[in-house]
Amino acid sequence: MEFPLKTLIFYGFALVTIGSALAVVTFRNIVHAAFALMVTLFGVAGLYVFLQADFLAATQVIVYVGGILVLILFGVMMTSGRLEMRIHIERGQLLLGAGISIALLALLLTVIANMPVWKNLTDDGIPHEPTTEQIGKMILQDKFLLPFEVVSVLLLVALIGAALISRKEVRD
């Protein structure tokens, strides 16, 4: 049974994502868990590329890997003297968590098994318009222009407020 290169790369991304996600929840060192989270987020971005969602893949890398993860690492490094955390988990909590996880996995596998088969969009020979262009047209035309501008003003106000709160003269 021969797999095409695309299939092997997809399964590689899937295995890396699942393996690093398991590492995130099992590592006791929070810095190691954060770096495993970085690998997980890169793997998810790779899976977005396979879904032809190039905008989501770029956003995943820029926002989550570039911004949120660096913020987590700086927060851990600046606030915590101890990087090794010992968490005591009781047996009942562990069994309850395992039971819920198995039930969610069964639900997810049931949904996947009952999904209709989709035609692979990349193999039909028709060039597809990039999703970034489609999203840009939707946002900047009349349908989503007002909500886009409202969110941009709201984020600007939040940024100015955060800068004012963090100033030393204002806190004193």
LINCORMO-V165820 format. One record per backbone hydrogen bond with DSSP energy under -0.5 kcal/mol. NH is the residue of the N-H (numbers start at 1). CO is the residue of the C=O. E is the energy in kcal/mol with one decimal. If there is no record, write none. Layout:
BEGIN
NH_CO_E ; NH_CO_E
END
This chain:
BEGIN
8_4_-1.9 ; 9_5_-2.5 ; 10_6_-2.5 ; 11_7_-2.6 ; 12_8_-2.0 ; 13_9_-2.5 ; 14_10_-2.6 ; 15_11_-2.7 ; 16_12_-2.4 ; 17_13_-2.6 ; 18_14_-2.6 ; 19_15_-2.8 ; 20_16_-2.5 ; 21_17_-2.0 ; 22_18_-2.2 ; 23_19_-1.8 ; 24_20_-2.0 ; 25_21_-1.5 ; 26_22_-1.0 ; 27_23_-2.4 ; 30_28_-0.6 ; 30_83_-1.6 ; 33_29_-2.2 ; 34_30_-2.0 ; 35_31_-2.1 ; 36_32_-2.1 ; 37_33_-2.0 ; 38_34_-1.7 ; 39_35_-1.7 ; 40_36_-2.1 ; 41_37_-2.7 ; 42_38_-2.2 ; 43_39_-2.3 ; 44_40_-2.3 ; 45_41_-2.0 ; 46_42_-2.1 ; 47_43_-2.0 ; 48_44_-2.1 ; 49_45_-1.6 ; 50_46_-1.4 ; 51_47_-1.1 ; 52_49_-1.6 ; 53_48_-2.5 ; 54_52_-0.6 ; 57_53_-2.2 ; 58_54_-2.4 ; 59_55_-2.6 ; 60_56_-2.6 ; 61_57_-2.0 ; 62_58_-2.8 ; 63_59_-2.7 ; 64_59_-0.8 ; 64_60_-0.8 ; 65_60_-1.8 ; 66_61_-2.3 ; 67_63_-1.0 ; 68_63_-2.5 ; 69_64_-2.7 ; 71_67_-2.3 ; 72_68_-2.4 ; 73_69_-2.5 ; 74_70_-2.8 ; 75_71_-2.5 ; 76_72_-2.5 ; 77_73_-2.7 ; 78_74_-2.7 ; 79_75_-1.8 ; 80_76_-1.8 ; 81_79_-0.6 ; 83_81_-0.6 ; 85_28_-1.2 ; 85_83_-0.6 ; 87_85_-0.7 ; 88_86_-0.5 ; 89_87_-0.6 ; 90_88_-0.5 ; 94_90_-2.1 ; 95_91_-2.5 ; 96_92_-2.4 ; 97_93_-2.6 ; 98_94_-2.4 ; 99_95_-2.5 ; 100_96_-2.4 ; 101_97_-2.4 ; 102_98_-2.4 ; 103_99_-2.2 ; 104_100_-2.5 ; 105_101_-2.4 ; 106_102_-2.4 ; 107_103_-2.2 ; 108_104_-2.7 ; 109_105_-2.7 ; 110_106_-2.1 ; 111_107_-2.3 ; 112_108_-2.4 ; 113_109_-2.4 ; 114_110_-1.7 ; 115_112_-1.0 ; 123_120_-0.8 ; 124_121_-0.6 ; 127_125_-0.5 ; 134_130_-1.5 ; 135_131_-2.8 ; 136_132_-2.4 ; 137_133_-2.2 ; 138_134_-2.1 ; 139_135_-2.5 ; 140_136_-2.5 ; 141_137_-0.9 ; 144_138_-1.0 ; 144_141_-0.7 ; 145_141_-0.8 ; 148_144_-1.8 ; 149_145_-2.2 ; 150_146_-2.5 ; 151_147_-2.4 ; 152_148_-2.0 ; 153_149_-2.2 ; 154_150_-2.4 ; 155_151_-2.5 ; 156_152_-1.9 ; 157_153_-2.4 ; 158_154_-2.3 ; 159_155_-2.3 ; 160_156_-2.4 ; 161_157_-2.6 ; 162_158_-2.4 ; 163_159_-2.1 ; 164_160_-2.3 ; 165_161_-2.4 ; 166_162_-1.9 ; 167_163_-0.7 ; 167_164_-0.6 ; 171_167_-1.5 ; 172_168_-1.6
END
